[in-house]
Amino acid sequence: MATISKVELVGFKSFRKRTVVPFFDGVTAVIGENGSGKSNLFDAISFVMGRRSSQLRADRLEHLIFNGGDRYEPAESAEVNLHLENDGRFDRFLGDGKSAPEITIGRRITRRSSTYTFMGKVCPRSLIDSLLEEAKIDPDGQQLIAQGRITEIIRRSPLRRREIIDEVSGIAAYDEKRKKAIGELKDVKSKLNTHRVILAERRRRLLSLQKERDVALEYQSLTAEQERLRDSVLHKKRERIVEDLKKARAEREGMDGKIADLEKQVARLDQEIENKEWELEGVQEDLAGDVQVKLVKEAERIRAEILRKEGEVRFKRQQINDLQAMIDEITRMRAASQPTAPGRRGNPAVQALLERKRGGVYGTISSLASPKPGFEVAFETAAGGSLNDLVVDSRETAIDCINYLKEKRLGRARILPLRRLVTARKSLASAEALKLSGVVDYAINLVEFDQKYRRAFEYILSDTVVAENLEAVKGLDGVRVVTLDGDLLSKGGALSGGWRGERKGTAKAKEAGFDAARRRQQISKLKKEITRLEEEMEELKA
């Protein structure tokens, strides 16, 4: 530890004038009355080492400046310089290879600032800390023992005294440095592991980049080879074109004579054509009168035929309109007079909607369908409770009908809007069922209806199949089946059937002339006839 040779004070606490206190070899005792400044000398040494004002028996640093008292003017600043003997340990701080027997560190404060000095020059606080560390002086250690400190140390526990002894001997500093070194070593190990992971990742990335480089080089080589081959192909094409051009020029030279001969032939033929035209004009003048009469008569005949065909087309179209109106009326009448199965009552709500005659309301499922002969019972069973479902054009029409039923309190009805119905696809099981003996066909194929209602019938009948009897499908599962006499096998396996009364209504409707299917067939025939007539008219006009 370095030795203090002297202390210089000026303006510090009770030291108004510059005061130099030397320290001699051995023990230097400072003796004086109370208040003479012994403790202030101790505070001055601590002040140079950087202790705070609270550790120097003052509230603020400016309170360390001589205040003048009653007799003197207050000082503007306080300054303390500490002289340390230099045994060579401080030479590195002097710089330029300089050396001095002693060094000086100091601290000067004013009422607004605090500065440190080294060898009389202003320096940072960190330099003072380095100098003190080199001198093995700890400003907060046990080198400076304040008044009453010894008694305090004696009264402390043996463990605490051991800690103080370790601190004075430097063991505590060593332990602290050791802990710090261990912590730094852990940080280094952690960073080393991190860098190893980063290095491994970069190696993987390097391998990936190397592969990409190899691919890029290969691509570059292939591209160059492609360009070389393209140039070679172009060169070959150019040689072939040059060869063809030479042949064409040689052939052209041989064709000049042929062209001259052909031109002579063309001139001769032109002369002959001109002579023939003069002869033709003479003949046409002789025949002009008879030909014009025939042409006028033929034109009149064709015009009369076209007018007759147009009349037939108008008549056929009027027949189509009349038949369509009759079909609509038949549909409404059938819906209004459709008989129900035994034990089933008609739906007054549906009847009310049909009688309302709102646009977009087509009729019930039963009124829009015409089962093929022999399949009436099967169709009625397949449709079930949906026979009285009302088919309309859109969801808006359906909502309007429901609101009408609510407003008039007429009951409830099931309505099928064609544009918004979602139909299911036919199952594979039903397709396999058609291969069985005794299975006729899908129910939807055994009913005649206008194709614009097809979505409604697909929604109702779906993939239901028709069989001759239940024995034909007794080994079938997962398919909905109806029989010709009205028995039903559901997809889940439930069976329903038995005796049912004789159906009425369909035959009466046909006897009364209300056969909508026949009317539709007539419309189809009339449309074909109209198409034929229009084609004949186009031929006549041509």
C-alpha positions as CSV (number, residue, x, y, z in Angstrom):
1,M,0.0,0.0,0.0
2,A,1.3,3.5,-0.9
3,T,2.4,5.9,1.8
4,I,0.9,9.4,2.2
5,S,3.7,12.0,2.5
6,K,1.6,15.2,3.1
7,V,-1.8,16.8,2.8
8,E,-2.4,20.4,1.5
9,L,-5.7,22.1,2.4
10,V,-7.2,25.5,1.6
11,G,-10.7,26.7,2.2
12,F,-11.8,23.2,3.4
13,K,-14.1,23.4,6.4
14,S,-12.1,25.1,9.2
15,F,-8.9,25.5,7.2
16,R,-9.2,29.0,5.7
17,K,-5.6,29.5,4.6
18,R,-3.4,27.0,2.8
19,T,-2.3,24.5,5.3
20,V,0.3,21.7,4.8
21,V,0.3,18.7,7.1
22,P,3.3,16.4,6.7
23,F,3.3,12.7,7.5
24,F,6.6,11.2,8.8
25,D,7.9,7.7,8.8
26,G,6.4,5.6,11.6
27,V,3.5,7.0,13.5
28,T,2.4,10.6,13.0
29,A,0.0,11.9,15.7
30,V,-2.2,14.9,15.3
31,I,-2.9,16.5,18.6
32,G,-5.2,19.4,19.4
33,E,-8.1,20.7,21.3
34,N,-11.7,19.9,20.5
35,G,-12.7,21.9,17.4
36,S,-9.2,22.5,16.3
37,G,-9.7,20.5,13.0
38,K,-8.3,17.0,13.7
39,S,-11.5,15.3,12.4
40,N,-11.6,17.8,9.5
41,L,-8.1,16.6,8.4
42,F,-9.5,13.0,8.4
43,D,-12.4,14.3,6.3
44,A,-10.1,16.0,3.9
45,I,-8.3,12.8,3.1
46,S,-11.6,11.0,2.6
47,F,-12.8,14.0,0.5
48,V,-9.9,13.6,-2.0
49,M,-10.7,9.9,-2.3
50,G,-14.2,10.7,-3.5
51,R,-16.5,10.1,-0.5
52,R,-19.9,11.7,-0.6
53,S,-20.8,14.7,1.6
54,S,-23.0,12.5,3.9
55,Q,-19.9,10.5,4.8
56,L,-18.0,13.7,5.6
57,R,-20.4,15.1,8.2
58,A,-22.1,17.5,5.8
59,D,-25.5,17.6,4.1
60,R,-24.2,19.1,0.9
61,L,-20.8,19.5,-0.8
62,E,-20.9,23.3,-0.6
63,H,-21.1,22.9,3.2
64,L,-17.5,21.7,3.1
65,I,-16.3,25.1,1.9
66,F,-15.0,27.5,4.7
67,N,-18.0,29.6,5.7
68,G,-16.0,32.5,7.3
69,G,-17.8,32.6,10.6
70,D,-18.2,36.0,12.2
71,R,-14.7,37.3,11.5
72,Y,-13.9,36.3,7.9
73,E,-15.4,36.3,4.5
74,P,-16.7,32.9,3.2
75,A,-14.3,31.1,0.8
76,E,-15.3,30.7,-2.9
77,S,-13.9,27.1,-3.1
78,A,-12.3,24.3,-1.2
79,E,-9.3,22.3,-2.4
80,V,-7.4,19.4,-1.0
81,N,-4.2,17.8,-2.5
82,L,-2.9,14.4,-1.3
83,H,0.8,13.6,-1.9
84,L,1.6,9.9,-2.3
85,E,5.1,8.4,-2.5
86,N,5.9,6.8,-5.8
87,D,7.9,3.6,-5.7
88,G,7.4,3.1,-9.5
89,R,3.9,1.8,-9.4
90,F,2.4,5.1,-10.7
91,D,4.9,5.6,-13.6
92,R,2.4,4.2,-16.1
93,F,0.0,7.0,-15.3
94,L,2.6,9.7,-15.9
95,G,3.0,8.7,-19.5
96,D,5.9,9.1,-22.0
97,G,8.2,7.0,-19.7
98,K,8.3,9.8,-17.1
99,S,9.0,9.1,-13.4
100,A,8.5,11.2,-10.2
101,P,9.3,10.5,-6.5
102,E,5.8,11.3,-5.5
103,I,2.4,12.0,-7.2
104,T,-0.3,14.4,-6.3
105,I,-4.1,13.8,-6.5
106,G,-6.5,16.5,-5.5
107,R,-10.2,17.6,-5.5
108,R,-11.6,21.1,-5.8
109,I,-15.2,22.1,-5.3
110,T,-17.0,25.4,-5.7
111,R,-20.6,26.1,-4.9
112,R,-21.6,24.9,-8.4
113,S,-19.0,22.3,-9.4
114,S,-16.6,19.5,-8.3
115,T,-13.4,18.6,-10.1
116,Y,-10.5,16.1,-9.6
117,T,-6.8,16.8,-10.4
118,F,-3.8,14.6,-11.1
119,M,-0.4,16.2,-10.9
120,G,-2.1,19.6,-10.9
121,K,-4.2,18.9,-14.1
122,V,-8.0,18.3,-14.2
123,C,-8.8,14.6,-14.7
124,P,-11.8,12.3,-14.6
125,R,-13.0,10.5,-11.4
126,S,-12.2,7.2,-13.0
127,L,-8.4,8.1,-13.1
128,I,-8.5,8.8,-9.3
129,D,-10.2,5.4,-8.7
130,S,-7.5,3.7,-10.8
131,L,-4.7,5.4,-8.9
132,L,-6.2,4.5,-5.5
133,E,-6.7,0.9,-6.7
134,E,-3.1,0.7,-7.8
135,A,-2.1,2.1,-4.3
136,K,-4.4,-0.6,-2.8
137,I,-6.4,2.1,-1.0
138,D,-10.2,1.5,-0.8
139,P,-12.1,4.8,-0.1
140,D,-14.8,2.8,1.6
141,G,-12.4,0.2,3.2
142,Q,-10.7,0.0,6.5
143,Q,-7.6,2.1,5.7
144,L,-9.3,5.1,7.2
145,I,-10.6,4.4,10.7
146,A,-12.9,7.1,12.0
147,Q,-13.3,8.2,15.6
148,G,-15.0,5.4,17.6
149,R,-14.5,2.9,14.8
150,I,-12.1,0.7,16.9
151,T,-14.5,0.4,19.7
152,E,-17.2,-0.5,17.2
153,I,-15.0,-3.2,15.7
154,I,-14.2,-4.7,19.1
155,R,-17.9,-4.9,20.1
156,R,-18.9,-6.7,16.8
157,S,-19.2,-10.5,16.5
158,P,-16.2,-12.7,15.7
159,L,-17.6,-13.4,12.2
160,R,-18.0,-9.7,11.4
161,R,-14.4,-9.0,12.7
162,R,-13.2,-11.8,10.5
163,E,-14.9,-10.1,7.5
164,I,-13.2,-6.8,8.4
165,I,-9.8,-8.6,8.7
166,D,-10.3,-10.2,5.3
167,E,-11.2,-6.8,3.9
168,V,-8.1,-5.2,5.3
169,S,-5.8,-8.0,4.2
170,G,-7.3,-8.0,0.7
171,I,-8.9,-11.5,0.9
172,A,-12.4,-10.0,0.5
173,A,-11.3,-8.2,-2.6
174,Y,-9.8,-11.4,-3.9
175,D,-13.1,-13.3,-3.2
176,E,-15.0,-10.6,-5.0
177,K,-12.7,-10.7,-8.0
178,R,-13.0,-14.5,-7.9
179,K,-16.8,-14.4,-7.9
180,K,-16.7,-11.9,-10.7
181,A,-14.3,-14.0,-12.7
182,I,-16.5,-17.1,-12.2
183,G,-19.5,-15.1,-13.3
184,E,-17.6,-13.8,-16.3
185,L,-16.5,-17.4,-17.0
186,K,-20.1,-18.6,-17.0
187,D,-21.0,-15.8,-19.4
188,V,-18.1,-16.8,-21.6
189,K,-19.2,-20.4,-21.6
190,S,-22.8,-19.4,-22.4
191,K,-21.6,-17.2,-25.2
192,L,-19.3,-20.0,-26.4
193,N,-22.2,-22.4,-26.5
194,T,-24.2,-19.8,-28.4
195,H,-21.4,-19.2,-30.8
196,R,-21.1,-23.0,-31.3
197,V,-24.8,-23.2,-32.2
198,I,-24.4,-20.2,-34.5
199,L,-21.3,-21.8,-36.1
200,A,-23.1,-25.1,-36.6
201,E,-26.1,-23.3,-38.2
202,R,-23.7,-21.3,-40.4
203,R,-22.0,-24.5,-41.4
204,R,-25.3,-26.0,-42.4
205,R,-26.2,-22.8,-44.2
206,L,-22.8,-23.0,-45.9
207,L,-23.5,-26.5,-47.1
208,S,-26.8,-25.4,-48.4
209,L,-25.2,-22.5,-50.2
210,Q,-22.6,-24.8,-51.6
211,K,-25.3,-27.0,-53.0
212,E,-27.1,-24.0,-54.4
213,R,-23.8,-22.8,-55.9
214,D,-23.2,-26.2,-57.5
215,V,-26.8,-26.1,-58.9
216,A,-26.2,-22.5,-60.2
217,L,-22.9,-23.5,-61.8
218,E,-24.6,-26.5,-63.4
219,Y,-27.5,-24.3,-64.6
220,Q,-25.0,-21.8,-66.0
221,S,-23.2,-24.6,-67.8
222,L,-26.4,-26.0,-69.2
223,T,-27.6,-22.6,-70.3
224,A,-24.3,-22.0,-72.1
225,E,-24.7,-25.4,-73.8
226,Q,-28.3,-24.6,-74.7
227,E,-27.2,-21.3,-76.3
228,R,-24.5,-23.2,-78.2
229,L,-27.0,-25.7,-79.4
230,R,-29.5,-23.0,-80.4
231,D,-26.9,-21.2,-82.4
232,S,-26.0,-24.5,-84.1
233,V,-29.6,-25.2,-84.9
234,L,-30.0,-21.6,-86.3
235,H,-26.9,-22.1,-88.4
236,K,-28.2,-25.3,-89.8
237,K,-31.5,-23.7,-90.6
238,R,-29.8,-20.8,-92.3
239,E,-27.7,-23.2,-94.4
240,R,-30.9,-25.1,-95.4
241,I,-32.7,-21.8,-96.2
242,V,-29.8,-20.6,-98.4
243,E,-29.8,-24.0,-100.2
244,D,-33.6,-23.8,-100.8
245,L,-33.1,-20.2,-102.0
246,K,-30.6,-21.3,-104.5
247,K,-32.9,-24.0,-105.8
248,A,-35.8,-21.6,-106.0
249,R,-33.7,-19.2,-108.0
250,A,-32.7,-21.9,-110.4
251,E,-36.3,-23.1,-110.8
252,R,-37.4,-19.4,-111.3
253,E,-34.9,-19.0,-114.2
254,G,-36.4,-22.1,-115.9
255,M,-40.0,-20.8,-115.3
256,D,-39.6,-17.5,-117.2
257,G,-40.1,-19.3,-120.5
258,K,-43.1,-21.2,-119.3
259,I,-44.6,-17.9,-118.0
260,A,-44.2,-16.3,-121.4
261,D,-46.0,-19.2,-123.1
262,L,-48.8,-19.1,-120.5
263,E,-49.3,-15.4,-121.0
264,K,-49.8,-16.0,-124.7
265,Q,-52.4,-18.7,-123.9
266,V,-54.2,-16.3,-121.5
267,A,-54.3,-13.6,-124.2
268,R,-55.8,-16.1,-126.7
269,L,-58.4,-17.3,-124.2
270,D,-59.4,-13.7,-123.4
271,Q,-60.1,-13.1,-127.0
272,E,-62.2,-16.3,-127.2
273,I,-64.1,-15.3,-124.1
274,E,-64.9,-11.9,-125.5
275,N,-66.3,-13.5,-128.7
276,K,-68.4,-15.9,-126.7
277,E,-69.8,-13.0,-124.6
278,W,-70.9,-11.2,-127.7
279,E,-72.7,-14.4,-128.9
280,L,-74.3,-14.9,-125.5
281,E,-75.7,-11.3,-125.5
282,G,-77.3,-12.0,-128.8
283,V,-78.9,-15.2,-127.5
284,Q,-80.1,-13.5,-124.3
285,E,-81.8,-10.7,-126.2
286,D,-83.8,-13.4,-128.0
287,L,-84.9,-15.2,-124.8
288,A,-85.4,-12.2,-122.6
289,G,-89.1,-11.9,-123.1
290,D,-90.0,-15.5,-122.2
291,V,-87.6,-15.8,-119.2
292,Q,-88.8,-12.6,-117.5
293,V,-92.4,-13.8,-117.6
294,K,-91.4,-17.1,-116.0
295,L,-89.4,-15.4,-113.3
296,V,-92.2,-13.2,-112.3
297,K,-94.6,-16.1,-112.0
298,E,-92.2,-18.1,-110.0
299,A,-91.6,-15.1,-107.6
300,E,-95.3,-14.7,-107.1
301,R,-95.7,-18.4,-106.3
302,I,-92.9,-18.3,-103.8
303,R,-94.3,-15.2,-102.1
304,A,-97.7,-16.8,-101.8
305,E,-96.1,-20.0,-100.3
306,I,-94.2,-17.9,-97.8
307,L,-97.3,-16.0,-96.7
308,R,-99.1,-19.4,-96.3
309,K,-96.3,-20.8,-94.2
310,E,-96.2,-17.6,-92.0
311,G,-100.0,-18.0,-91.5
312,E,-99.5,-21.6,-90.4
313,V,-96.7,-20.6,-88.0
314,R,-99.0,-17.9,-86.4
315,F,-101.8,-20.5,-86.1
316,K,-99.5,-23.1,-84.5
317,R,-98.1,-20.5,-82.0
318,Q,-101.7,-19.5,-81.1
319,Q,-102.5,-23.2,-80.5
320,I,-99.4,-23.4,-78.2
321,N,-100.6,-20.4,-76.2
322,D,-104.1,-21.9,-75.9
323,L,-102.7,-25.2,-74.8
324,Q,-100.4,-23.6,-72.3
325,A,-103.3,-21.7,-70.8
326,M,-105.3,-24.9,-70.7
327,I,-102.4,-26.7,-68.9
328,D,-102.2,-23.9,-66.3
329,E,-105.9,-24.1,-65.8
330,I,-105.8,-27.9,-65.6
331,T,-103.0,-27.7,-63.1
332,R,-105.0,-25.4,-60.8
333,M,-108.1,-27.5,-61.2
334,R,-106.3,-30.7,-60.4
335,A,-104.6,-29.1,-57.4
336,A,-108.1,-27.9,-56.2
337,S,-109.8,-31.2,-56.8
338,Q,-106.9,-33.7,-56.2
339,P,-108.3,-36.6,-54.1
340,T,-106.4,-37.6,-51.0
341,A,-105.5,-41.1,-49.9
342,P,-107.8,-42.8,-47.4
343,G,-107.4,-41.3,-44.0
344,R,-105.6,-38.2,-45.3
345,R,-107.2,-34.8,-45.3
346,G,-106.5,-32.0,-47.8
347,N,-104.6,-28.9,-46.7
348,P,-106.9,-25.9,-46.7
349,A,-103.8,-23.5,-46.5
350,V,-102.6,-24.9,-49.8
351,Q,-106.1,-24.6,-51.4
352,A,-106.2,-21.0,-50.2
353,L,-102.9,-20.2,-51.8
354,L,-103.9,-21.8,-55.1
355,E,-107.2,-19.9,-55.1
356,R,-105.3,-16.7,-54.5
357,K,-103.8,-17.2,-58.1
358,R,-100.6,-15.3,-57.3
359,G,-97.9,-15.2,-60.0
360,G,-95.0,-17.7,-59.4
361,V,-97.3,-20.3,-57.7
362,Y,-97.3,-23.4,-59.9
363,G,-99.2,-26.0,-58.0
364,T,-98.8,-29.0,-55.7
365,I,-96.6,-32.0,-56.4
366,S,-99.6,-34.2,-57.0
367,S,-101.1,-31.7,-59.6
368,L,-97.8,-31.2,-61.5
369,A,-97.1,-35.0,-61.8
370,S,-98.6,-37.6,-64.1
371,P,-97.4,-41.1,-63.0
372,K,-97.0,-43.6,-65.8
373,P,-99.8,-46.2,-66.0
374,G,-99.4,-48.8,-63.3
375,F,-97.2,-46.7,-61.1
376,E,-99.8,-44.4,-59.5
377,V,-99.7,-46.2,-56.1
378,A,-95.9,-46.3,-56.1
379,F,-95.6,-42.6,-56.8
380,E,-98.1,-41.7,-54.1
381,T,-96.2,-43.8,-51.6
382,A,-92.8,-42.4,-52.6
383,A,-94.0,-38.8,-52.4
384,G,-95.8,-39.5,-49.1
385,G,-96.7,-36.4,-47.2
386,S,-95.1,-34.2,-49.9
387,L,-98.0,-34.7,-52.3
388,N,-99.6,-31.5,-51.0
389,D,-96.2,-29.5,-51.1
390,L,-96.7,-26.3,-53.0
391,V,-94.1,-25.6,-55.8
392,V,-93.3,-21.9,-56.3
393,D,-90.6,-20.1,-58.4
394,S,-88.5,-18.4,-55.7
395,R,-87.9,-17.9,-52.0
396,E,-89.5,-14.4,-52.2
397,T,-92.7,-16.0,-53.4
398,A,-92.6,-18.6,-50.7
399,I,-92.1,-16.0,-48.0
400,D,-95.0,-13.9,-49.4
401,C,-97.3,-17.0,-49.3
402,I,-96.3,-17.8,-45.7
403,N,-97.0,-14.2,-44.7
404,Y,-100.4,-14.4,-46.4
405,L,-101.3,-17.5,-44.4
406,K,-100.2,-15.8,-41.2
407,E,-102.2,-12.6,-42.0
408,K,-105.4,-14.6,-42.9
409,R,-104.8,-17.2,-40.2
410,L,-105.4,-20.0,-42.8
411,G,-103.0,-22.6,-41.4
412,R,-99.6,-23.9,-42.4
413,A,-98.2,-25.2,-45.7
414,R,-94.9,-26.7,-47.0
415,I,-93.6,-24.7,-49.9
416,L,-90.8,-25.6,-52.3
417,P,-89.0,-22.7,-54.0
418,L,-87.4,-24.1,-57.1
419,R,-84.4,-21.7,-57.3
420,R,-83.2,-22.5,-53.8
421,L,-83.8,-26.3,-53.4
422,V,-80.7,-28.4,-52.7
423,T,-81.0,-31.9,-54.1
424,A,-78.9,-34.9,-53.1
425,R,-76.9,-37.1,-55.5
426,K,-78.1,-40.7,-56.1
427,S,-76.3,-43.1,-53.8
428,L,-74.1,-46.0,-55.0
429,A,-76.3,-48.4,-53.1
430,S,-79.4,-47.3,-55.1
431,A,-77.5,-47.7,-58.4
432,E,-76.5,-51.2,-57.3
433,A,-80.2,-51.9,-56.4
434,L,-81.3,-51.3,-60.0
435,K,-79.3,-54.4,-61.0
436,L,-81.5,-56.7,-58.9
437,S,-84.3,-58.7,-60.5
438,G,-87.7,-57.3,-59.7
439,V,-86.4,-53.7,-59.3
440,V,-88.0,-51.5,-62.0
441,D,-86.3,-48.1,-62.0
442,Y,-85.9,-44.9,-60.0
443,A,-89.3,-43.4,-59.0
444,I,-88.5,-40.1,-60.7
445,N,-88.1,-41.8,-64.0
446,L,-91.7,-43.3,-63.7
447,V,-93.4,-39.9,-63.5
448,E,-94.1,-37.4,-66.2
449,F,-93.8,-33.7,-65.4
450,D,-92.6,-30.4,-67.0
451,Q,-88.8,-30.3,-66.8
452,K,-88.8,-26.9,-65.2
453,Y,-90.2,-28.6,-62.1
454,R,-87.5,-31.3,-62.1
455,R,-85.7,-29.9,-59.1
456,A,-88.8,-30.2,-56.9
457,F,-89.3,-33.8,-57.9
458,E,-85.6,-34.6,-57.3
459,Y,-86.0,-33.0,-53.9
460,I,-89.1,-35.1,-53.1
461,L,-88.2,-38.5,-54.7
462,S,-84.4,-38.3,-54.4
463,D,-82.9,-41.8,-55.1
464,T,-86.1,-43.8,-54.2
465,V,-86.4,-46.9,-56.4
466,V,-89.6,-48.8,-57.4
467,A,-89.7,-52.6,-57.0
468,E,-92.4,-55.2,-57.9
469,N,-92.7,-56.4,-54.3
470,L,-90.7,-56.6,-51.1
471,E,-89.4,-60.1,-51.8
472,A,-87.3,-58.6,-54.6
473,V,-85.4,-56.3,-52.2
474,K,-85.4,-58.4,-49.0
475,G,-81.5,-58.6,-49.0
476,L,-81.1,-54.8,-49.7
477,D,-80.0,-52.3,-47.1
478,G,-79.5,-48.5,-47.1
479,V,-81.9,-47.8,-50.0
480,R,-85.4,-46.4,-49.9
481,V,-87.8,-48.6,-51.9
482,V,-91.5,-48.5,-52.8
483,T,-93.4,-51.3,-54.3
484,L,-96.1,-51.3,-57.0
485,D,-98.9,-52.0,-54.4
486,G,-97.6,-49.2,-52.0
487,D,-95.3,-51.0,-49.5
488,L,-92.3,-49.0,-48.3
489,L,-88.7,-50.0,-47.2
490,S,-86.9,-47.1,-45.6
491,K,-83.1,-46.5,-45.7
492,G,-82.9,-47.4,-42.1
493,G,-84.6,-50.7,-42.6
494,A,-88.1,-50.0,-41.4
495,L,-91.0,-51.6,-43.4
496,S,-94.5,-50.3,-43.8
497,G,-97.3,-51.7,-45.9
498,G,-100.5,-53.8,-45.9
499,W,-103.9,-53.5,-47.6
500,R,-105.0,-50.2,-49.0
501,G,-108.3,-49.2,-50.7
502,E,-108.8,-48.7,-54.4
503,R,-107.4,-45.3,-55.6
504,K,-109.7,-42.9,-57.3
505,G,-109.3,-39.6,-59.0
506,T,-106.7,-40.2,-61.7
507,A,-109.0,-42.1,-64.1
508,K,-111.8,-39.6,-63.5
509,A,-109.5,-36.7,-64.3
510,K,-108.4,-38.4,-67.5
511,E,-112.1,-39.1,-68.5
512,A,-112.9,-35.4,-67.8
513,G,-110.2,-34.3,-70.2
514,F,-107.8,-33.0,-67.6
515,D,-104.7,-34.8,-68.9
516,A,-101.9,-32.2,-68.7
517,A,-99.3,-34.6,-70.0
518,R,-101.2,-35.1,-73.2
519,R,-101.5,-31.4,-73.7
520,R,-97.7,-31.0,-73.2
521,Q,-97.1,-33.6,-75.8
522,Q,-99.3,-31.6,-78.2
523,I,-97.3,-28.5,-77.5
524,S,-94.0,-30.4,-78.2
525,K,-95.4,-31.6,-81.6
526,L,-96.6,-28.1,-82.5
527,K,-93.1,-26.6,-81.7
528,K,-91.5,-29.2,-84.0
529,E,-94.0,-28.3,-86.7
530,I,-93.2,-24.6,-86.3
531,T,-89.5,-25.3,-86.6
532,R,-90.1,-27.3,-89.8
533,L,-92.2,-24.5,-91.3
534,E,-89.6,-21.9,-90.5
535,E,-86.9,-24.0,-92.2
536,E,-89.1,-24.3,-95.3
537,M,-89.6,-20.5,-95.3
538,E,-85.9,-19.9,-95.2
539,E,-85.4,-22.2,-98.1
540,L,-88.1,-20.4,-100.1
541,K,-86.6,-17.0,-99.4
542,A,-83.2,-18.3,-100.5
